[in-house]
Amino acid sequence: MSTTPTGTISRRRFGLLAGAGFATLALPTYLRAQDKAKVVIIGGGAGGATAAKYLAKDSKGALDVTLIEDNDTFTTCFFSNLYLGGYRDFASITHGYDALVSAYGIRKVTGMAMSVDRAAKTVTMADGAVVPYDRLVLSPGIDMVYDSVPGYSEEAAQTAPHAWKAGPQTELLKAKLDALTDGQNIVMVAPPNPYRCPPGPYERVSMMAHVLKSKGYSQSKIFVIDPKPQFSKQALFQEGWEKHYPGMVEWYGPDVHGGIQSIDVAAGTVETDLDTFEGALLNIIPAQKAGAIATAAGVAGETGFCPIDAASMRSTMDEAIFVIGDASIAGDMPKSGFSANSQAKVAAMNIRADLTDSKAFPAKYSNTCWSLIETDDGVKVGALYEPKDGKITSVEGFVSQTGEDAALRKATYEESIGWYDGIVADMFS
Ligand SMILES: Cc1cc2nc3c(=O)[nH]c(=O)nc-3n(C[C@H](O)[C@H](O)[C@H](O)COP(=O)(O)OP(=O)(O)OC[C@H]3O[C@@H](n4cnc5c(N)ncnc54)[C@H](O)[C@@H]3O)c2cc1C
């Protein structure tokens, strides 16, 4: 396969590529219906839904846009910690695809994409259906590397949920959290870098502590066993834990716990060099890699994630494929819903420039991650990014400070509510 890290493909060249694709394929009638260039997006989450919407909306019908997503609805991981904390209900973080279909004419194919034939430019679905594309966007999110934690597995996740993909896992974690009695402990195993949502585990600790505190529990503890020596917004979280939940949260970095030897989900134990931690609730968040379809398509590198051109989000391994969101290696950008949404717009703009008469402008990206520590105590970290020396690079950043007053923290939390409403509307309506 050819490698084109930068630039767009000339329209003449695209015509040749597209022509070759159409000539070799025997397509079902519904897929031959239109003579427009075809863009297929795999993954209808933060990145994929945004990409589908902006491709369809901004091309004003010039592109044939198909969104492949395994589920009928999408539950956001963002604000799933607030669901755990009792601030949101499950329905409020779950969104459908009807508006994307009815307002923008996007074709939604519900099912699992199993493989990509890059030579033929087709995606094969679990039911055997074949979907052709001229450009393919991959936004499959992450998969868990279960065996990165000795003793953990997909099956064990039914007892000790990771809840790092929102849905039944999140509901399971909430049910287990709500069932705890005073004196029962929680043990979280935090993930190693790189992983989805750097502040996410620590916001989750805060929300679990909030639930225990709200019930008046004074004996329960939350142990965090972390493979990382430090974590996102650490000073802010640790200040907040001391202020709101004194004595409840104990965080152990690798220099203290010495390494995770094994976990036993039936016994509720996490064994480290230092000690064996016991919990009635284990929340095990393993290492992560790009969703399986990225590896199946052959566009994931050795790290398990996908290298991209920083100016366009185009795969460095295939000029007809764009990888956005958590599956991509996006330089300084964290893996977040905000980042995926921002990257999707850059990819959509470059795909329209490839396939229609529109122009691609220089890429600009942005992200902010808000976290709630306790009621009305919100903090944030964020930055603007641009491609520099082949990498998406932070050009301007900001982070909440320790010791901020309550009014500012409340305003930060309220800002996050506005952000959530705005970004899910930007993705799904
Ligand atoms: C606890 C937690 C809190 C978070 N909080 C925030 C936050 O406050 N702010 C923020 O910006 N981000 C937050 N995030 C991160 C955010 O959820 C992710 O970074 C974001 O969802 C990534 O978008 P994506 O498009 O890459 O993947 P996803 O949003 O996960 O979407 C991937 C989609 O692809 C589908 N899919 C995968 N493979 C296939 C296939 N082969 N065929 C068909 N469909 C497929 C999946 O079903 C899924 O719907 C949080 C994450 C967690 C876990």
The ligand as a MOL file (V3000), in Angstrom:
LIG
                    3D

  0  0  0     0  0            999 V3000
M  V30 BEGIN CTAB
M  V30 COUNTS 53 58 0 0 0
M  V30 BEGIN ATOM
M  V30 1 C -15.1490 7.3790 32.4240 0
M  V30 2 C -14.8680 8.2190 31.2120 0
M  V30 3 C -15.0940 9.5790 31.2590 0
M  V30 4 C -14.8380 10.3590 30.1510 0
M  V30 5 N -15.0690 11.7110 30.2220 0
M  V30 6 C -14.7950 12.4890 29.1680 0
M  V30 7 C -15.0430 13.8870 29.2400 0
M  V30 8 O -15.4770 14.4200 30.2670 0
M  V30 9 N -14.7720 14.6310 28.1460 0
M  V30 10 C -14.3040 14.0750 26.9960 0
M  V30 11 O -14.1090 14.8160 26.0230 0
M  V30 12 N -14.0480 12.7470 26.9040 0
M  V30 13 C -14.2910 11.9460 27.9490 0
M  V30 14 N -14.0570 10.5960 27.8620 0
M  V30 15 C -13.3980 10.0340 26.6690 0
M  V30 16 C -14.3540 9.8070 25.5020 0
M  V30 17 O -15.4500 9.0160 25.8740 0
M  V30 18 C -13.6230 9.1260 24.3430 0
M  V30 19 O -12.3500 9.6980 24.1720 0
M  V30 20 C -14.4140 9.2660 23.0460 0
M  V30 21 O -15.6620 8.6200 23.1790 0
M  V30 22 C -13.6240 8.7160 21.8730 0
M  V30 23 O -14.3910 8.8000 20.6960 0
M  V30 24 P -14.1720 7.7140 19.5280 0
M  V30 25 O -15.0400 8.1280 18.4160 0
M  V30 26 O -12.7300 7.5050 19.3050 0
M  V30 27 O -14.6870 6.3500 20.1730 0
M  V30 28 P -16.1390 6.0240 20.7870 0
M  V30 29 O -16.8200 7.2710 21.2070 0
M  V30 30 O -15.9300 4.9500 21.7950 0
M  V30 31 O -16.9550 5.4110 19.5630 0
M  V30 32 C -16.5660 4.2060 18.9820 0
M  V30 33 C -17.8150 3.5650 18.3910 0
M  V30 34 O -17.4120 2.6280 17.3880 0
M  V30 35 C -18.2380 1.4960 17.4610 0
M  V30 36 N -17.4620 0.4110 16.8360 0
M  V30 37 C -16.2010 0.0310 17.1470 0
M  V30 38 N -15.7860 -0.9300 16.3100 0
M  V30 39 C -16.7970 -1.1480 15.4410 0
M  V30 40 C -16.9680 -2.0210 14.3290 0
M  V30 41 N -15.9790 -2.8460 13.9550 0
M  V30 42 N -18.1500 -2.0060 13.6620 0
M  V30 43 C -19.1640 -1.1710 14.0500 0
M  V30 44 N -19.0510 -0.3120 15.0870 0
M  V30 45 C -17.8720 -0.3020 15.7660 0
M  V30 46 C -18.5270 1.3220 18.9430 0
M  V30 47 O -19.7290 0.6060 19.1340 0
M  V30 48 C -18.6280 2.7780 19.4010 0
M  V30 49 O -19.9740 3.2350 19.3630 0
M  V30 50 C -14.3320 9.7810 28.9580 0
M  V30 51 C -14.0950 8.4090 28.9210 0
M  V30 52 C -14.3540 7.6270 30.0390 0
M  V30 53 C -14.1170 6.1530 29.9640 0
M  V30 END ATOM
M  V30 BEGIN BOND
M  V30 1 1 1 2
M  V30 2 1 2 3
M  V30 3 2 2 52
M  V30 4 2 3 4
M  V30 5 1 4 5
M  V30 6 1 4 50
M  V30 7 2 5 6
M  V30 8 1 6 7
M  V30 9 1 6 13
M  V30 10 2 7 8
M  V30 11 1 7 9
M  V30 12 1 9 10
M  V30 13 2 10 11
M  V30 14 1 10 12
M  V30 15 2 12 13
M  V30 16 1 13 14
M  V30 17 1 14 15
M  V30 18 1 14 50
M  V30 19 1 15 16
M  V30 20 1 16 17
M  V30 21 1 16 18
M  V30 22 1 18 19
M  V30 23 1 18 20
M  V30 24 1 20 21
M  V30 25 1 20 22
M  V30 26 1 22 23
M  V30 27 1 23 24
M  V30 28 2 24 25
M  V30 29 1 24 26
M  V30 30 1 24 27
M  V30 31 1 27 28
M  V30 32 2 28 29
M  V30 33 1 28 30
M  V30 34 1 28 31
M  V30 35 1 31 32
M  V30 36 1 32 33
M  V30 37 1 33 34
M  V30 38 1 33 48
M  V30 39 1 34 35
M  V30 40 1 35 36
M  V30 41 1 35 46
M  V30 42 1 36 37
M  V30 43 1 36 45
M  V30 44 2 37 38
M  V30 45 1 38 39
M  V30 46 1 39 40
M  V30 47 2 39 45
M  V30 48 1 40 41
M  V30 49 2 40 42
M  V30 50 1 42 43
M  V30 51 2 43 44
M  V30 52 1 44 45
M  V30 53 1 46 47
M  V30 54 1 46 48
M  V30 55 1 48 49
M  V30 56 2 50 51
M  V30 57 1 51 52
M  V30 58 1 52 53
M  V30 END BOND
M  V30 END CTAB
M  END
